Amino acid sequence: MNKRSISILIVEDEEAIRSGLIDVFVFHGYDVDSADNGPEGLEKALTGKFDLILLDIMLPGMDGYEICNEIRARDREQPIIMLTAKTSDEEIIQGLKLGADDYVAKPFSIQQLVLRIEAVLRRSRIGIEQARTISLSNNVQIDTENLTGQNGAEPLTFTRREIEILSYLAANSARPVSREELLTKVWGYARNLEIETRTVDIHIAKLRRKIETNPKEPAGLITVRGAGYRLLTAD
């Protein structure tokens, strides 16, 4: 991947962390812009064109959740990774529910952060091979091109990452797909990259809230114990 044309926006209020991240990504050949508060970060995110936004949650003026929500209201394809010192499921779910592609908990390894950013960028550029529409066994219809769908009379909207997950599961609907396979094929993580992340489980839970009548008893996106997840498509 040629990193010279890739631009990253870092929104982080802690000067030491922000300066360190800028130095790291400039060293790796990226074009880097930054902001140290929420309103400035949002303005740059909406007026600039970035290949990826690295977004802290705790920011002065406007938090990362609000910024992510504002970005997603205008652009459902912008790659976003959230930086958080908060590691409870509820707080991580909130960020991913608003449309972040992934999260990295502080303190983090710079090497692992770089690898995860490269993975998100790689997937955003390559994309997942996908059918134009996906029909589920529970009568949900999904338009992968327009990131929309229909659950009965209820209209649905999806992020690009959610569509990539559904498309990969649909293409492999005859079998369960493991978390590790999703991390490799959808998130683009190397198989030998040892990471601690709940991002797959949280994205699956988020998708179930959209496509299932009862998310606690899924009929379209099921869990196969010990094997992974399976999407039941219509014959």
Secondary structure as UniProt FT lines:
FT   HELIX           3..5
FT   STRAND          7..11
FT   HELIX           15..27
FT   TURN            28..29
FT   STRAND          31..35
FT   HELIX           38..47
FT   STRAND          52..56
FT   HELIX           64..74
FT   STRAND          80..84
FT   HELIX           89..97
FT   TURN            98..99
FT   STRAND          102..105
FT   HELIX           110..126
FT   STRAND          133..136
FT   TURN            137..138
FT   STRAND          140..143
FT   TURN            144..147
FT   STRAND          148..151
FT   TURN            152..153
FT   STRAND          154..157
FT   HELIX           160..171
FT   TURN            172..174
FT   HELIX           179..185
FT   TURN            191..192
FT   HELIX           199..211
FT   TURN            215..216
FT   STRAND          221..224
FT   TURN            225..227
FT   STRAND          228..231
//
